[in-house]
Amino acid sequence: MALLDDVRAYLRIDATDTSFDGEIQDLIGAVQTELTDLGINPNLVSSATDPLIKKAITTYCKANFGYDTDNAEDFTSAYEKIKIYLMNSGTYQVASV
């Protein structure tokens, strides 16, 4: 539940307002699936305790939440840059056996 709370705060939604939780959970699930499909370590993605993974998740949510996001393109661009870094960094890849 902590990640949901963090994303809600990043979206500047009051902590007591749970009316958007379904949409936020869907966005979190979508970005976690995308990152995992791209080869990012699923343990890091699912725990979201790493600051860069958390930033990728929150930035993706910021870019895709609602319909009136004035800065959606900026957030999408920022997410894409973080995603590329994660894909190219050995720290975030699944260790090969």
VEXLUM-133684 format. One record per residue: chain; x, y, z negated of N, C-alpha, C in turn. Coordinates in pm, 1 decimal. Atoms other than C-alpha are relative to their C-alpha. Layout:
<recs>
+-----+----------+----------+----------+----------+----------+----------+----------+----------+----------+
! mol !      n_u !      n_v !      n_w !     ca_u !     ca_v !     ca_w !      c_u !      c_v !      c_w !
+-----+----------+----------+----------+----------+----------+----------+----------+----------+----------+
!   A !        X !        Y !        Z !        X !        Y !        Z !        X !        Y !        Z !
...
+-----+----------+----------+----------+----------+----------+----------+----------+----------+----------+
</recs>
This chain:
<recs>
+-----+----------+----------+----------+----------+----------+----------+----------+----------+----------+
! mol !      n_u !      n_v !      n_w !     ca_u !     ca_v !     ca_w !      c_u !      c_v !      c_w !
+-----+----------+----------+----------+----------+----------+----------+----------+----------+----------+
!   A !     81.7 !   -119.7 !      0.0 !      0.0 !      0.0 !      0.0 !     86.2 !    126.3 !      0.0 !
!   A !    -86.8 !   -117.0 !      7.8 !    297.3 !    232.6 !    -51.0 !     24.4 !     61.9 !    137.3 !
!   A !    -23.4 !    -53.2 !   -134.0 !    361.1 !    263.3 !    323.0 !   -121.4 !     78.2 !     48.0 !
!   A !    122.4 !    -71.6 !    -35.8 !     -0.8 !    361.3 !    383.2 !     -4.3 !    135.5 !    -69.1 !
!   A !     -2.2 !   -126.0 !     74.3 !     32.1 !    627.1 !    113.0 !    102.7 !     97.0 !     58.9 !
!   A !   -104.5 !    -84.4 !    -59.2 !    355.8 !    754.9 !    266.7 !    -44.0 !     57.4 !    133.8 !
!   A !     45.6 !    -47.3 !   -130.2 !    204.2 !    777.2 !    613.7 !   -111.6 !    101.8 !    -17.9 !
!   A !    109.2 !    -94.9 !     26.7 !   -108.1 !    946.0 !    477.5 !     59.0 !    136.2 !    -40.1 !
!   A !    -63.5 !   -125.7 !     42.2 !    114.3 !   1207.1 !    309.8 !     69.9 !     67.8 !    118.3 !
!   A !    -69.3 !    -54.1 !   -116.9 !    319.8 !   1250.8 !    629.3 !    -99.4 !     64.3 !     96.5 !
!   A !    104.8 !    -55.5 !    -85.1 !     -3.9 !   1314.5 !    817.8 !    -72.6 !    116.1 !    -66.8 !
!   A !     58.0 !   -108.8 !     79.1 !    -92.7 !   1570.6 !    549.5 !   -148.1 !    -24.3 !    -31.7 !
!   A !    133.5 !     38.7 !     42.9 !   -403.3 !   1381.9 !    442.5 !      4.5 !    -16.7 !   -151.0 !
!   A !      5.9 !      8.1 !    145.4 !   -499.8 !   1415.7 !     77.7 !      2.8 !   -145.8 !    -45.5 !
!   A !    -15.6 !    136.2 !     51.1 !   -409.4 !   1106.9 !   -125.2 !   -132.4 !    -65.5 !    -36.2 !
!   A !    129.9 !     56.3 !     38.3 !   -770.8 !   1065.0 !   -232.4 !    -91.5 !    -23.8 !    120.4 !
!   A !     81.4 !     15.4 !   -120.7 !   -905.4 !   1074.9 !    125.4 !     39.7 !   -129.5 !     71.2 !
!   A !    -28.7 !    129.8 !    -61.5 !   -919.0 !    715.3 !    244.1 !    -81.1 !    -23.1 !    128.0 !
!   A !     89.1 !     16.2 !   -115.2 !  -1156.3 !    779.1 !    534.3 !     74.3 !    -33.7 !    129.6 !
!   A !    -77.5 !     28.8 !   -120.5 !   -876.5 !    745.7 !    791.4 !     88.8 !   -123.6 !    -14.9 !
!   A !    -90.1 !    111.8 !     27.5 !   -709.1 !    440.3 !    638.8 !     -4.2 !   -108.5 !    107.1 !
!   A !      8.6 !    101.3 !   -105.1 !   -837.5 !    203.4 !    908.3 !     83.1 !     37.1 !    120.9 !
!   A !    -78.1 !    -46.8 !   -114.3 !   -690.2 !    412.8 !   1188.0 !    149.1 !     -0.5 !    -31.6 !
!   A !   -140.9 !     -4.4 !     39.4 !   -365.2 !    460.5 !    998.3 !     57.4 !   -141.6 !     -6.1 !
!   A !    -47.3 !    139.3 !      7.5 !   -334.4 !     85.6 !    927.2 !     19.3 !    -57.5 !    139.9 !
!   A !    -14.1 !     47.0 !   -137.9 !   -392.2 !     12.8 !   1296.8 !    127.2 !     56.2 !     64.0 !
!   A !   -121.3 !    -60.7 !    -54.7 !   -116.4 !    257.1 !   1392.4 !    125.9 !    -62.7 !    -59.1 !
!   A !   -114.7 !     64.2 !     65.1 !    121.8 !    107.0 !   1137.7 !     22.0 !   -138.7 !     58.8 !
!   A !    -11.1 !    133.4 !    -57.9 !     47.7 !   -240.8 !   1269.0 !     52.3 !      2.6 !    142.8 !
!   A !    -43.4 !    -11.1 !   -139.4 !     96.4 !   -130.2 !   1629.6 !    149.1 !     29.8 !      9.4 !
!   A !   -141.6 !    -35.7 !     -7.9 !    435.1 !     29.9 !   1569.1 !     86.9 !   -112.3 !    -56.3 !
!   A !    -77.7 !    112.0 !     53.1 !    554.5 !   -261.8 !   1355.7 !     10.7 !   -111.9 !    103.3 !
!   A !     -3.0 !    101.2 !   -104.9 !    459.2 !   -501.2 !   1635.4 !     94.5 !     41.2 !    111.5 !
!   A !    -87.9 !    -48.0 !   -106.5 !    633.5 !   -286.1 !   1894.8 !    146.3 !    -12.9 !    -38.8 !
!   A !   -139.5 !      6.0 !     43.9 !    954.0 !   -260.0 !   1692.9 !     48.9 !   -143.8 !     -8.6 !
!   A !    -37.7 !    141.0 !     10.5 !    959.0 !   -632.7 !   1621.9 !     16.8 !    -61.6 !    138.9 !
!   A !     -9.8 !     51.1 !   -137.2 !    893.5 !   -714.9 !   1989.2 !    126.8 !     48.7 !     70.4 !
!   A !   -121.5 !    -56.0 !    -59.8 !   1191.7 !   -495.2 !   2079.1 !    127.3 !    -58.0 !    -61.0 !
!   A !   -116.3 !     66.1 !     58.7 !   1419.5 !   -711.1 !   1863.7 !     47.6 !     58.9 !   -131.1 !
!   A !    -37.0 !    -56.2 !    130.5 !   1430.3 !   -500.7 !   1550.1 !    -32.9 !   -104.6 !   -106.9 !
!   A !     15.2 !    100.7 !    104.8 !   1470.0 !   -720.6 !   1242.8 !   -138.4 !      9.8 !    -65.1 !
!   A !    136.1 !     -5.3 !     53.6 !   1113.5 !   -811.4 !   1136.0 !     -5.6 !     17.7 !   -151.7 !
!   A !     -2.2 !    -19.8 !    145.4 !   1213.5 !   -819.0 !    768.2 !     13.5 !    147.9 !    -34.9 !
!   A !    -15.1 !   -143.9 !     21.6 !   1325.3 !   -456.8 !    787.2 !   -127.0 !     74.6 !     39.3 !
!   A !    120.6 !    -66.9 !    -49.2 !   1017.6 !   -358.2 !    986.8 !   -116.2 !    -19.4 !    -95.6 !
!   A !    116.1 !     27.5 !     85.5 !    765.7 !   -526.4 !    758.0 !     14.1 !     61.2 !   -138.6 !
!   A !    -16.9 !    -58.4 !    133.6 !    919.5 !   -400.9 !    434.7 !     -2.5 !    152.1 !      4.9 !
!   A !     -2.9 !   -145.7 !    -21.7 !    966.9 !    -46.5 !    573.1 !     65.1 !     74.7 !   -116.3 !
!   A !    -72.1 !    -68.6 !    106.9 !   1205.8 !     35.8 !    289.8 !    122.8 !     74.0 !     52.0 !
!   A !   -112.7 !    -68.8 !    -62.0 !   1488.9 !    139.9 !    521.1 !    -48.3 !    137.6 !     47.0 !
!   A !     44.8 !   -135.4 !    -35.6 !   1469.9 !    517.5 !    572.2 !    -22.0 !     22.0 !    150.0 !
!   A !     15.6 !    -21.4 !   -144.5 !   1515.1 !    501.3 !    951.2 !   -121.1 !    -76.4 !     55.3 !
!   A !    119.9 !     75.7 !    -39.1 !   1250.6 !    229.7 !    994.4 !   -123.6 !     76.4 !    -44.0 !
!   A !    113.6 !    -76.9 !     52.3 !   1016.2 !    431.3 !    776.6 !    -23.1 !    125.4 !     83.4 !
!   A !     12.0 !   -120.0 !    -83.7 !   1088.1 !    742.4 !    983.7 !    -59.0 !    -35.3 !    135.5 !
!   A !     57.1 !     43.2 !   -128.0 !   1012.3 !    552.1 !   1304.5 !   -150.3 !    -22.7 !    -14.1 !
!   A !    141.8 !     29.3 !     21.3 !    680.0 !    433.8 !   1162.4 !    -79.5 !    128.0 !    -21.3 !
!   A !     75.2 !   -123.0 !     27.9 !    573.6 !    771.8 !   1028.3 !     -5.4 !     91.5 !    122.5 !
!   A !     -2.2 !    -84.9 !   -119.3 !    679.2 !    953.9 !   1346.0 !    -95.3 !    -53.9 !    106.6 !
!   A !     94.2 !     61.8 !    -94.1 !    486.3 !    707.4 !   1563.9 !   -143.3 !     34.2 !    -41.4 !
!   A !    134.2 !    -30.4 !     49.0 !    180.3 !    759.4 !   1346.1 !    -34.4 !    146.9 !     21.2 !
!   A !     22.2 !   -143.2 !    -19.6 !    218.1 !   1136.3 !   1362.8 !    -30.4 !     29.6 !    147.7 !
!   A !     20.1 !    -22.6 !   -143.5 !    234.9 !   1118.9 !   1744.4 !   -134.2 !    -52.4 !     48.5 !
!   A !    117.2 !     68.8 !    -52.2 !    -69.0 !    895.3 !   1780.2 !   -126.1 !     13.7 !    -83.6 !
!   A !    115.3 !    -14.3 !     87.6 !   -304.7 !    995.6 !   1500.7 !    -93.9 !    108.4 !     51.8 !
!   A !     99.7 !    -99.1 !    -39.1 !   -624.7 !   1170.4 !   1601.7 !     11.3 !     38.2 !    145.6 !
!   A !      6.7 !    -42.9 !   -139.6 !   -694.0 !   1353.3 !   1923.6 !     55.6 !    140.3 !     23.3 !
!   A !    -36.9 !   -140.9 !    -15.6 !   -588.0 !   1712.6 !   1858.9 !    142.0 !     29.9 !    -46.4 !
!   A !   -136.1 !    -20.6 !     44.6 !   -218.3 !   1672.2 !   1791.3 !     72.2 !     92.1 !     97.6 !
!   A !    -67.1 !    -97.4 !    -86.7 !    -57.8 !   1984.4 !   1933.6 !    142.5 !    -41.4 !     35.0 !
!   A !   -140.3 !     36.3 !    -18.9 !    290.5 !   1841.1 !   1895.2 !     18.2 !   -147.8 !     32.1 !
!   A !     -7.3 !    144.5 !    -26.8 !    214.7 !   1484.1 !   2007.8 !    119.9 !    -35.3 !     88.0 !
!   A !   -112.5 !     29.0 !    -89.5 !    472.1 !   1499.3 !   2288.3 !    133.4 !      8.4 !    -73.6 !
!   A !   -123.7 !    -14.1 !     77.0 !    742.4 !   1619.6 !   2049.8 !     20.8 !   -119.9 !    -91.9 !
!   A !    -11.0 !    114.8 !     89.1 !    666.3 !   1342.2 !   1801.8 !     24.4 !   -128.7 !     78.3 !
!   A !    -22.8 !    117.6 !    -84.3 !    651.7 !   1083.8 !   2081.1 !    145.2 !     -5.3 !     44.2 !
!   A !   -139.9 !     -6.8 !    -40.2 !    990.9 !   1198.5 !   2205.0 !     92.0 !    -36.4 !   -116.6 !
!   A !    -80.7 !     31.2 !    118.3 !   1134.7 !   1182.4 !   1852.7 !     -5.7 !   -149.4 !    -31.4 !
!   A !     15.1 !    144.1 !     24.3 !    994.2 !    830.8 !   1805.6 !     81.2 !    -79.8 !    101.6 !
!   A !    -73.2 !     71.9 !   -104.0 !   1141.8 !    716.0 !   2137.3 !    150.9 !      3.5 !    -26.9 !
!   A !   -143.5 !    -11.2 !     31.0 !   1486.3 !    843.7 !   2032.9 !     38.2 !    -89.2 !   -117.7 !
!   A !    -26.4 !     87.4 !    115.0 !   1467.2 !    664.6 !   1697.1 !     -4.4 !   -145.9 !     45.3 !
!   A !     16.1 !    137.4 !    -49.2 !   1346.9 !    347.0 !   1872.7 !    123.3 !    -43.7 !     79.2 !
!   A !   -119.0 !     32.4 !    -78.7 !   1639.2 !    356.6 !   2116.2 !    120.1 !    -22.4 !    -91.5 !
!   A !   -110.2 !     18.4 !     94.6 !   1883.9 !    400.2 !   1829.9 !    -12.4 !   -135.4 !    -69.6 !
!   A !     20.9 !    126.6 !     69.2 !   1730.6 !    106.7 !   1642.2 !     31.1 !   -119.2 !     90.6 !
!   A !    -23.1 !    108.8 !    -95.2 !   1745.9 !   -111.3 !   1954.8 !    148.8 !    -19.4 !     28.8 !
!   A !   -141.9 !      6.4 !    -33.5 !   2114.3 !    -29.6 !   2007.8 !     91.8 !    -17.6 !   -120.2 !
!   A !    -80.8 !     11.8 !    121.1 !   2231.4 !    -55.4 !   1648.7 !     -0.7 !   -144.6 !    -50.2 !
!   A !    -11.0 !    136.2 !     51.2 !   2358.2 !   -392.8 !   1530.5 !    -59.6 !    -14.6 !   -139.6 !
!   A !     53.8 !      3.0 !    135.8 !   2241.8 !   -303.0 !   1180.8 !   -147.3 !    -41.2 !     -0.8 !
!   A !    144.6 !     20.3 !     -1.4 !   1877.2 !   -329.9 !   1285.6 !    -44.2 !   -118.8 !     85.2 !
!   A !     33.9 !    113.8 !    -84.9 !   1892.7 !   -629.1 !   1520.5 !     -8.1 !   -128.4 !    -81.3 !
!   A !      6.9 !    132.4 !     61.1 !   1804.2 !   -984.7 !   1430.9 !    135.6 !    -65.6 !     20.8 !
!   A !   -129.0 !     66.7 !    -11.5 !   2124.5 !  -1172.3 !   1356.3 !    -13.5 !   -125.4 !     84.7 !
!   A !      5.2 !    120.0 !    -82.8 !   2196.3 !  -1433.3 !   1623.3 !     66.3 !   -116.2 !    -72.5 !
!   A !    -48.2 !    120.1 !     70.1 !   2255.3 !  -1785.2 !   1507.8 !     99.5 !    -72.0 !     86.0 !
+-----+----------+----------+----------+----------+----------+----------+----------+----------+----------+
</recs>
